[in-house]
Each structure stands twice: as structure tokens, then as C-alpha cells.
């Protein structure tokens, strides 16, 4: 890791070139930061981490080929001291908790980058942790919620993909009555009015991705 006199060496990982360009422009204005590498997906992130051993890695979550969460787990499995900051579009509490449990040091929303990124990089480099206020609110709001079981998450994902109960039952090799019961549980746990509302909540909170 760098000393106080050396610039913080940063790896930027995002599948959108415009986001990477914006981050590069922002970092270029800072004397104590140096963007040493970029990657467009999780596999590239692991390769570039091996190559450069950055002080800080800025990691998007939803990317093709290999997502950010899997890349975080892989990198920290090999380099437990790696400092990773998640940058995402989504304030979902479930997605945030997954990333933090995997070992990410901070969780920022992309629309807050100009306000929060530089301070967060310096804080994480100093050994601190950080989370966007919006994400902190989401996590606190749902802290006592009854979470969905893995089976209910699978059903919710199939609902979001537009499947009816009969189709879900066929895909999961179970009875339609079982699926109906799981759907009732899902609506109750999420506080959803109907199936469509449940799917929207699931996507917003990061419980499911499609």
C-alpha cells in the first residue's frame, strides 16, 4: 500500500466507458490520486488487480461476463487487505448488504460521485468505511424486515420475468398450490399490493436482478 507521500493508486471498474471517463477526469484533478488501470467487467478487474495491486478499487456491481460482487469475493479471497469501493446506480439495501458482507469498504451511488467520491477514497485509504446516506436509509428502513427464503427469491425472479403461477410451478418442478403459497408470503414480507408491485420492490431493493 502507498505511504502518505505517494499518490493513492486506483483501479476503476465499470462496463460504461462514459462512467470510467468521468471518474478519470475527476481523479486527474487530484495531486494525491493516480488512476493506474481500468476494467470493463469482473474478470478484467481481477486481472488488472493482479497486475497492478492498487490501493483502492472502484467497483461497479452489474456488469457483463462477471459481476462486481463475484469479483469482490474473488479479489478479497486472495488479497484480504484489498480496499474496494462499490459504485452503483442502485440504493437497494439487499444489494448493499451483500457487497459489504463480501468485504467492500464503502458503497456509493453514481449520482453522488462528484460530491462524495474523492472524500470516500481518502477515508477508505485511511482505513475507514463509508456508505451513501440514501443507502444507509434503505438499510436502516428494512433492518427488521422478514427476509425472503431462497425459494421465495427464485419465485420472485420468475414473477419478474413475466411467468404465471402455473409456469413457475412447471419450471421449479413443484405444485401450483405451493407456488401460490410462496407468492402470498412474498407479498406479505415485501408489503406489496400485487405481483407486479412485488417484482418492482424486489428489483429496487436488489433482492433480484433480471
FIZANU-217708 format. One record per residue (C-alpha): x, y, z; residue number from 1. Coordinates in steps of 0.2 Angstrom, whole numbers, plus 5000, padded with zeros to 4 digits. Layout:
BEGIN
[site [X,Y,Z],NUM]
...
END
This chain:
BEGIN
[site [5000,5000,5000],1]
[site [5006,5018,4997],2]
[site [5013,5029,5010],3]
[site [5007,5046,5014],4]
[site [5019,5054,5002],5]
[site [5014,5043,4987],6]
[site [4998,5046,4977],7]
[site [4984,5033,4980],8]
[site [4984,5021,4966],9]
[site [4967,5017,4959],10]
[site [4959,5004,4948],11]
[site [4942,5009,4940],12]
[site [4930,4995,4935],13]
[site [4914,4999,4926],14]
[site [4906,4992,4910],15]
[site [4901,5010,4904],16]
[site [4915,5020,4896],17]
[site [4907,5036,4900],18]
[site [4907,5032,4918],19]
[site [4925,5027,4918],20]
[site [4930,5043,4908],21]
[site [4920,5054,4921],22]
[site [4930,5046,4935],23]
[site [4946,5048,4926],24]
[site [4943,5066,4924],25]
[site [4939,5068,4942],26]
[site [4954,5059,4948],27]
[site [4965,5069,4936],28]
[site [4962,5085,4946],29]
[site [4969,5077,4962],30]
[site [4988,5078,4966],31]
[site [4986,5063,4979],32]
[site [4977,5051,4967],33]
[site [4983,5041,4952],34]
[site [4972,5031,4941],35]
[site [4983,5017,4936],36]
[site [4971,5005,4927],37]
[site [4953,5002,4921],38]
[site [4942,4987,4918],39]
[site [4925,4984,4910],40]
[site [4920,4968,4919],41]
[site [4924,4957,4934],42]
[site [4936,4946,4925],43]
[site [4946,4961,4919],44]
[site [4945,4968,4936],45]
[site [4954,4953,4944],46]
[site [4967,4953,4930],47]
[site [4971,4971,4932],48]
[site [4971,4969,4951],49]
[site [4984,4955,4949],50]
[site [4994,4966,4938],51]
[site [4994,4982,4947],52]
[site [4989,4979,4965],53]
[site [4980,4995,4968],54]
[site [4977,5004,4984],55]
[site [4959,5007,4980],56]
[site [4947,4998,4968],57]
[site [4931,5007,4962],58]
[site [4919,4993,4958],59]
[site [4903,4993,4948],60]
[site [4891,4979,4953],61]
[site [4881,4975,4937],62]
[site [4892,4971,4923],63]
[site [4893,4958,4909],64]
[site [4903,4942,4910],65]
[site [4907,4943,4928],66]
[site [4898,4954,4940],67]
[site [4906,4966,4953],68]
[site [4900,4955,4968],69]
[site [4909,4940,4962],70]
[site [4924,4950,4958],71]
[site [4925,4957,4975],72]
[site [4923,4940,4983],73]
[site [4937,4933,4971],74]
[site [4949,4948,4975],75]
[site [4947,4948,4993],76]
[site [4948,4929,4994],77]
[site [4966,4931,4988],78]
[site [4970,4948,4994],79]
[site [4961,4951,5011],80]
[site [4968,4968,5013],81]
[site [4961,4975,4997],82]
[site [4951,4991,4999],83]
[site [4936,4991,4987],84]
[site [4923,5004,4985],85]
[site [4907,5000,4977],86]
[site [4900,5012,4964],87]
[site [4882,5008,4959],88]
[site [4866,5016,4952],89]
[site [4855,5007,4964],90]
[site [4852,5011,4983],91]
[site [4844,4994,4986],92]
[site [4848,4988,5004],93]
[site [4850,4969,5000],94]
[site [4862,4973,4986],95]
[site [4872,4985,4998],96]
[site [4872,4972,5012],97]
[site [4879,4958,5000],98]
[site [4893,4969,4995],99]
[site [4898,4975,5012],100]
[site [4897,4957,5019],101]
[site [4908,4952,5005],102]
[site [4921,4964,5011],103]
[site [4918,4981,5002],104]
[site [4924,4996,5012],105]
[site [4912,5008,5005],106]
[site [4896,5009,4995],107]
[site [4892,5025,4984],108]
[site [4878,5029,4972],109]
[site [4885,5035,4955],110]
[site [4874,5051,4955],111]
[site [4884,5056,4971],112]
[site [4902,5054,4964],113]
[site [4906,5072,4961],114]
[site [4901,5076,4979],115]
[site [4907,5060,4988],116]
[site [4920,5050,4978],117]
[site [4936,5059,4982],118]
[site [4932,5061,5001],119]
[site [4927,5042,5001],120]
[site [4943,5037,4993],121]
[site [4954,5046,5006],122]
[site [4943,5039,5020],123]
[site [4944,5021,5014],124]
[site [4963,5023,5011],125]
[site [4964,5029,5029],126]
[site [4956,5013,5035],127]
[site [4938,5019,5037],128]
[site [4921,5013,5030],129]
[site [4908,5024,5021],130]
[site [4890,5022,5014],131]
[site [4880,5035,5004],132]
[site [4866,5042,5015],133]
[site [4852,5036,5004],134]
[site [4859,5018,5005],135]
[site [4861,5020,5024],136]
[site [4842,5025,5025],137]
[site [4837,5010,5015],138]
[site [4847,4998,5025],139]
[site [4840,5005,5041],140]
[site [4822,5005,5035],141]
[site [4822,4987,5031],142]
[site [4834,4981,5045],143]
[site [4820,4972,5054],144]
[site [4811,4965,5039],145]
[site [4807,4946,5037],146]
[site [4819,4942,5023],147]
[site [4813,4930,5008],148]
[site [4819,4912,5008],149]
[site [4830,4906,4994],150]
[site [4814,4898,4986],151]
[site [4804,4914,4988],152]
[site [4818,4923,4979],153]
[site [4818,4911,4965],154]
[site [4799,4913,4963],155]
[site [4800,4932,4964],156]
[site [4813,4932,4950],157]
[site [4802,4921,4939],158]
[site [4787,4933,4943],159]
[site [4798,4947,4937],160]
[site [4801,4938,4921],161]
[site [4783,4938,4917],162]
[site [4779,4920,4922],163]
[site [4761,4914,4929],164]
[site [4760,4903,4944],165]
[site [4757,4888,4933],166]
[site [4773,4891,4923],167]
[site [4783,4894,4939],168]
[site [4777,4878,4946],169]
[site [4782,4869,4930],170]
[site [4800,4877,4930],171]
[site [4803,4873,4948],172]
[site [4795,4856,4947],173]
[site [4783,4859,4961],174]
[site [4764,4861,4963],175]
[site [4754,4877,4958],176]
[site [4747,4877,4976],177]
[site [4765,4878,4983],178]
[site [4769,4892,4972],179]
[site [4753,4901,4977],180]
[site [4758,4900,4995],181]
[site [4775,4907,4991],182]
[site [4768,4921,4982],183]
[site [4757,4925,4997],184]
[site [4772,4925,5008],185]
[site [4782,4936,4996],186]
[site [4768,4949,4995],187]
[site [4766,4949,5014],188]
[site [4785,4951,5018],189]
[site [4788,4964,5005],190]
[site [4772,4974,5009],191]
[site [4767,4973,4991],192]
[site [4750,4976,4983],193]
[site [4751,4963,4969],194]
[site [4764,4953,4959],195]
[site [4769,4967,4949],196]
[site [4772,4978,4964],197]
[site [4782,4964,4972],198]
[site [4793,4962,4957],199]
[site [4796,4981,4957],200]
[site [4801,4981,4975],201]
[site [4812,4966,4973],202]
[site [4822,4975,4959],203]
[site [4823,4991,4968],204]
[site [4830,4983,4984],205]
[site [4842,4972,4975],206]
[site [4834,4956,4980],207]
[site [4833,4950,4962],208]
[site [4841,4955,4946],209]
[site [4834,4952,4928],210]
END
